[in-house]
Amino acid sequence: MELKECINFLLSVSQNKVFKHFSKLLEEYGVTPAQYGVLNCLWREGQLSPKQIGEMVHLEAPTVSGILDKMQKAELIERSVDPNNRRNVLVIATEKSNEIREEVEAATNKLNDKVFQDLTESDTEALKKALEAIIKSDF
């Protein structure tokens, strides 16, 4: 099989290219692409548990925990004990992260514009739909 026919190769190489570009765009805000995923969830949903965040960004608990540790040190999030269930932790975006929201979301739009610049609108929608189908698939 040619490498260009291998879905793993195509997804890995394209993801790496997008990741590097996104990392560069977010660098000035002190945010990584993974941290952006967490912030996006918090900005849209408000207070969440680490488990909820993990489900939303499709990451395992230890990975989410590591991301949250770094974000807390950078003062991008705060964690607190759930007053209704002391075994649960709740995560919220800090004022510091809320202050950069507009710029970070503009950088994300810039990323999307760059990635999709050579695709038609229907090709862009087809690609998004195909990637969502892969994410949802059971294998």
Secondary structure by P-SEA (a helix, b strand, c coil): ccccccaaaaaaaaaaaaaaaaaaaaccccccaaaaaaaaaaaacccccaaaaaaaacccaaaaaaaaaaaaaacccccccccccccbbbbbbcaaaaaaaaaaaaaaaaaaaaaaccccaaaaaaaaaaaaaaaaccc
